[in-house]
Amino acid sequence: MNSYVINELTTIIFDAVTLANYEVEFNQITIEINKNNALGDYSTSIAMILAKKYKQKPLDIAEIIVKNIHQKHPLIKKIDYVIPGFINININIEIFSLLLMTIINEKSLFGQADRKNITYNVEFISANPTGLLHLGHARNAAIGDSLANILAHRGYDVVREYYINDAGNQVSILAHSIFVNYQNLCGNPIKLPNESYHGSEILTAAQKFLTLNGKKFANKTFNKAVALIFKEFGISYMLSEIKKDLKKFKVKINIWFSESTLYKENIIINLVKQLEMQGNTYQLGGAIFLKTTLFKDDKDRVIVKKDKTYTYMLPDLAYHHIKFQRSDLLINVWGADHYGYIPRIKAGLTMLNDNASKLDILCMQMVKVIDNGKEQKMSKRAGTSITLRQMINLIGKDALRYFLVSRSAESHLDIDLALAKQQSNENPVFYAQYVHARINQIIENYPKFEIAHSINLLVAQKERELLITLDEYVIVLQKIEKQHQVHLLTNYIQKLAKLFHSYYNKYKVISEDKMLTVQRLTLVLAIKQIMANALNLIGVDAPKKM
């Protein structure tokens, strides 16, 4: 379903415009919620849009539209127009009684759209399996998983995918790092090379290897066969740890796709042959170039080096080509350092006859942790990264997920540890969760009441604002569905929380007036349900008590 009020107002305005013999598309009419409620509950700028087309004054067109409506519709309480041509509308709040009953009856299904038979592939995290997930990966995880939740709620089939980078030099370094730590545990002191991973999880992995294998590999040289054993163990061990942390972080993954599969099944070799047969490559200096400049890239890209090794673009193309064969739409959640990579990957996909416009790439900006006013420096290779596991232990799953989705992907994010730990209204996740807990306590004190079928007594301005905001919930979900910006939902959650807390501090929900009490209980019960639904979509719990 869509916003009931906005849908109805759009139809009313469309009919009035048509009656005035102006031609307009239904989707050209936009109804906005007024930030300044003194002007009215809603407004539309359709008169100014028509003024440009028909070379007339916006105020004259607005006057005609308002006269054609005559305020006869039961939805409209008052309608007028102001300079430069905005039409402002006040509505009869009673119309929201149906909305409240729908929210309460549909519960977690409210806002859910019909199944669309369209499959989204959402790939996120895709960290090298060379250590525990760090805070940057956690942001990708929180945004990617939340977006997948919302898309599924809006009727799409959603596949959540993790691309395992297990074929590059970094896993060879992982294998050697574990090997050196293992030798030291066996009493064979070997210095860890600078080009190694130094995190505590590397030592833990070596200890696990020793437990499983004893000193069988002590004093062995790091030859090809030994390297393979440590590589396979290292990848398996790190992935198992990553999966543990993601489960604790309430993140679901449907497909774990291994990069090594592309080599084992000759997928990359066949892809190079296909690109060559299409005439999309050329050789220069012993290397093979892809003609990406033909498709808006700033220069042609090497896909096979002169030493016959592949650049990382080639397996990426092969992998995306596979994803397009099993999905209709693709979303990648990448780090900000991949931004310049987008044109070349889309150029390559276009050469493979994949519709690159159906691939949306969100590039995450950096996350900083602030502790006692100081930024905590992070380096995965040096072993100083702040891990997802550590952050969950420090501030909890709920606070971490909420903070990580609270800003747009393109914005830098600072997490203040002191703030995230606070149990006060200063902490945005506490502020939101407390709405659900507080309303739950109210209803426990008045457990037996029938949902109000009329809300004629909800005449306070704050009640009007709450009702309009409840109706806005589905609109926010629709925007996220189109724009892939999850932070719009946390913005909404904060708006609803602020309105509710302000309302609660001014008015008594339960009073001696039984009819008013029932109507207010109906209102807050709907607020509680919407808050629970919104929090659940971003993977945050809605506690009954706090």
N, C-alpha and C positions, 0 to 999 in steps of 0.2 A: 504494500500500500504506500501511497504518497501522503504528504501533508494534506489533511482533509480541508482545512481552511484555505490554504494557498491554492489548491486545485479548484475549489469552488469560486474563489475570488478571480482566478484567471479566466474561468468560464464566463463569469458575470461581465468582466471587462471586455472580453472577446466579443460577446453578444452585443454589448453597447457600442463597440467600435464598428462592428458589422452593420448595425442598425443605422449608423451615421454614414454609411456608404464608403468607409475607408477600408482598403485592403490590407490585411495584416496576417502573418502566419501565427498560429496559436503559440508556438514556442518563442515568438518574439516578445510576448508579454511576460514580463518578469515582475513578480510581487516580492517586495522586500519587507522584512520586519524593521520597523522604525527603531533606531537606537534612542531617539528622543520621543518618548511616548506622549509628550504633550502635543505632538503634531498628529498623533493617531497611532493605531496599532500597526498598520501596514501602509505601504505606498507603492505606486507604480510610476515609471517614467515614460509610459507608452505615448503620451501626448507629444513629448519632445522627439521621440523616434519618428512619429508620423509627421511632425512639423517639417523635418528635413526632407521627407519624401514629397510632401504636398505643398511645400513653400508657403506654409501658413504659420501664424503665431501659435506657439504651444499653449498659451492660456486660452485662446479661442477654441482649440481642439479639446482641451481639458474640460471646458465649460459644456461643450456638446456631449461629451461622454458622460459627465456627471448627470446632466439632465435626462439622458436616455435611461439611466438607472433609476432615478427618482426615489432611491432609498426604499423601494418596496420589497426588496428581497429580505427574508427573515434573518439572513446572516448579517446584514449590514445595519448598524445602529446609526452611523453618521458617515457622510462622505462629502468632501470638499476638495478644493484645489488651491494651490499657492504658487507664487512666483518661484521658479521660471516656468512651471507647468506640471509640477508633481501633483498627483492625485492621492490624497490621504484618506484612509478608511479606518473607522472604528467599528468593531464587530460586536454582536451580541454574544456575551460569554456563555450563555446557556448552550450554545452550539457545541461546546467542548465536552458536554456530558457524555456524548457517544464516544469521544476519544478516550476519556478516563475508563469507561467500561471496557473498551477494546484492549487497552493496555493491561488492565487487571486480568481480563479473561485469557488473553493470549500469552501472558507472562513472557518467557524467554523467546517466544516465537514472534513477538511484536517487532515490526520492522523487517521481518524476513520477506524476501521477494520470491516469486515463483521461479522454479528451476528453468535455466536458460539454455541448457544443452550446449554450453560453451565452456571449454576447458582452459583454465589459467595454469601456467607453470610458473611458480614463484621460487626462484633460486636465491638462497641467501646464506650467509656465513661463508661457506666454501673455503674455510681456512686450511692452510697446509697442516697435515697431521704431524706436526713437529713439536707440539707442546700443547698445554692447556689453552682453552679459549681465553683471550684477554678482553678488556673492556670494550675495545673497538668492535670485536666480533659480537660482543653482547648487544651492542646497539643495532647491528645488522639483524641479529636474531630477534630482538624485541619488535623492531619495525616490520621485518619480513613476516614473522608469525602473526602479528596483529593484523597486518594487511590481508594475509591469507584467511584469517578468521572472518574478517568483514566481507571479503569477496564471496566466501562460502555462504555467509548469512544472506547475501544479496542474490543468491541463486546460481552462482557459478560452481562448476566442478573445479576443485583446486588441488593441484599436485605440488607438494612442498619438496624441494630438492636440494641436496647438498652435493657439490662437486668436489670429490676428493683428489687433491693435487698430489698424487703419489708416484709420479713418473719423472720428476725433475731432480736437480742436484740437491735441493733442500732435504729430500728424504735420505740421500746418501750421507749428507752431513749429520742427520739425525742418527743413522745407523752407527756411524763412527763415534759420535758423542756417547751413545749408550755403551759401545764396545770399550771405550777408554775407561768409563766409569766402572764397568764390569771388571776390567783387569785390575783396577785399583782395589775393588772390593775383594778380589782374589789374592791380594797381596803383591801384585805386580805394579809398582808405581810408574805410571805414565802421565806425562803432562798433557792436559787437554789443550789442543791447538786453539789459536785465536778464532779460527773459522769453525766454531763449534757452538752448540746450544748449551747454555749454562744454567738453565732453570732447575729448580729443585725437583721438578717432575722427571728430569732426565736421570737423576740419581735414583729416584723411586723406581723408574723403569728398569734400570740396571739391577737393582735389588730384586725386583720381580723375576727378571731373567735368571739371576743366580738361584733363586728359590726353585724355579722350574727345571733348570738344567745343571745345577751344581757347578763344579769347576771344570766341566767337560771342555770348555773353550779357553781355559786359562793358558797363557803362554802361546796361544795361537796367533799367527800373523793375520792381519786384516786383508786377506786375499779375496778374490771375487766370490768364492763359495761362502766364506764366513760373512762377508758383507751382505750377501743376499739373505742369510739367516737372520742377521740383526736388523736388516731393513724390514723384512716381513713381520718380525716380532714388534719392532718399533711402531710401524703403521697400525698394526692390530691393537697394540696396547694403548696408543694415544687416541685412536678412534673410540675404544671402549670408555676411556675417561671423558672424552668429549660427549659421548652419548649419555653418560651419567649426569653430567652437568646440565645438558639440555633438558633432560627429563625433570631435573630439579627446578629448572627455569621455566617449566611448563611450555616447552617448545616441541612441536611435532615435526618430524621429517618422514616423508613417504618413500623417497628414493634416495639412496646413497650411490651416486654414480662415480665409478673409479676411472680416473684419467688413463690408467694403464690399460684399460679395456680397449681404448682407441688404438693402441699399438698392437696388442695381442691379436686383435681381430682384423688387422690390416685396414682399419677404417681410414686412417690418415693417408696411407699410400694411395688408396682408391680415390680419396678426395683430391689429392694432387693431380692424379691422372684426369679426373673429371674437369678440374679447372684448366688444365693444359689443353684438353680436347675442345673446350669452349672458347679457347683463344684469349683467356683472361690472364695469362702469365707470359713472362719473357725471361730470358737468362742474361745476366750481366756479371762479368768477373767470376763466373763459376757459381753464382747464386741464382736462385729463382725468385723473381719479383711478382707480386700481384698488382694488377692495374687498378688500384683503388682510387686513383685520381679521376677515373671515369665516373666515379660515384661519390663525388663531393669530399673525398679525402684530400689533405693538403700535399701528400706525396705518395708515390707507390711504396709498397711495403714488402720487405723480404719475408718469405715464408720458409725457404730452405737455404741455409747458409752454404758457403762454398765448401765447408768441411762435411756437408751433407746432413748436418743436424738441423732440427726444426726450430724455428722461433715459436714462442708460446702462442702466437696468433693462430697457427695452424691447428693445433688440437682444440683451441677455443672455437674455431669455425666448425670443426667436425662435431664438437659437442652440441653447439647451438643448432646445427642442421638436424641432429637427431631429435632435439627437443621440439623443433618445429614440426617434425613428422608425427609427434604424438600429442601436441597441444595446439590450441587455436591462438592463444595470446601468451606472451612471455613477459615476465618481470624479473629483472636482476637487481639485487641489492648489493652494491659494490662499495669499496672504499673510495674516498675522494681522489686518490692518486690514479684512479682509472678513468677520470673524466676525459682526458685526451684520447683515450683508447676507443671511445664510443663510435666516432665516425668511421674508423677503419674496420671495426667488427661489423658495422651495419653495411658498409660497402661490400665486404666479403660475402655477407649473407645475401645481398641483392644479386651478386654473381651466381649464387647457388639457387636462384629463383625462390628464395624465401622472402616473405613480405616483411622487410626490416621495420616498417612503420608499426608492426604489431609487437615489437620489442620495446619495452619501456625500461630504462636503466636509472635507478635511483642511486646517487653517489653520496655516501655518508661522510659528513665532515667529522673532524676529530672530537673525541670526548676527553675532557680533563677531569681529574679528581682533585678537589680542593680540601686539604686537611689542615685545620688551624690557620687558614688564610694562605697556605702555601700549596703550589701545584706539585703533585707527585709525578716525577719523571718516570717514563716507561720505555723499556727496550726488550723485545722478545728474545733477541739473540743473547743479550747480556744477562737475561734471566731476571730482569727488574720489572717486568710487566705486572700490572694489577690484573689478576685473573677474574673471570666470571665467578669462579668458585669463592674466591676471597670476598668479592663484593656481595654475593648472596649471604655469606656468613656475617658480613659487617652490617648491612642495612636491610637484608631480607629480600626475598623474591619480588614482593609486591612493590616496594619502594623503588627497587632497581628498574623493573619493567616500566613503571609509571614515568620515572624521570627520563628514561631512554627514549620514550615515544612522545615526550612533551614538547619537543621542538621539531621543526621541519628537518628533513634529512639534509638539506643544504645549509643548515645553520650549525655553527659550533655549539657544543654543549658542555657546560660545567656542572659537575655534581658536587655539591657541598656536603661532605659527610656529616657534619654537625646538624645541618638542616634535615637531611634525609633520615636521621635517627630520632628527630624530635617527635614527640606525641603532642602536637599542638596545631593550631590553625595555620601556623606559618608553613607547615609541611603540606604541600598540595595533595599528596596521596592520603595522608591522615584526614585532611579537610574533606576530601571526597568520600572516603570510606565511612567517616563519622555520620554522614547524611543517612546512609543505609542503616547503621547501627542505632542511631537516634530514633529514626522512624520505627524501627523494629521494636524498640522499647516503648514508644508511644502506643503502638497497636497492642502490645502485650498487656497494657493497662486498660484496654478497652477491646477485648478480643471478639465479642459478639456484636457485630453490626452488619447491616445489609448495605450493599453498595448503593449509593445515591443515584437515582435516575434523573434527578434535577439538581442543578448547582446554582439555582437562582439567588442564593444567599452569599455566594462568593463574589462580593462586590468590591473588595479592597483592591487597590492598584497592584499590590504585590501578588495577590492571587491571580489577577489578570496576566501579569508578567510570567508567572509560573506556568499557567495554562498555555500561553503562547510558546514558551520555551519547550514544553513537553511536545507540542506539535512540531517543533523544529527538529526533533531528534532524527526522524527519517530523512529529512532534507540533508542533514549532516552526513548520514550514511551514504546518500546518493552522491554527494560531492566527493567523498573519499573513493567511492566506486569509480568515479571518472578521473579524479586527479591523483589518486594513490598517495594522498597525504594524510597519514594516520593522526598527526598532531591535531587535526581539526576535531577529533573526538575528545582528546584531553582538554582542548579549549572549551568544548561544549560542557564537559563534566564540571570544569571549574565554574563556568557560568551558572549551571544549574545548582551547584553546591552553594555558591555565594547567594543566589536568590533564596534558596531554602533556609539557610542559616539566618539570613536577615529577616525572613518571614517568621521563623520560629521564635526569634528574639523579641518580636513585636506583638505577635498574636498567640493566644492560647488555642491549641487544636481541640482540646477537650474542655468543654464549658458546660454551664447549666442549660444552655440552649441545645436540646438534643438534636434538632433538625440541622442546626449549623454544625454541630459536632460531627454528625454523620457525613455531611458534605465535605468538611475539612479532612476527615479521616479518609474519605475516598480520594481526595486530592493527594494527600501525602502517601497513600498506598501506591498510587500510580507513580509518584516521584521515586519511591523506593524501588519499584520494579525497573524503571528506566535507568536508574543509577546502577542497579545490579547488572542489567543487560550491557550497559556501556563498559563497565569495568571488566566484565567477563570477556568482551571482545578484545580487550588489550591484555588479557591474561592476568588480571588483578582480581583478587578475591573480594567479595562483599561481605564483611563479617557481620554477625548478628549482634555481637557485643564488643565494646572497646573500653 
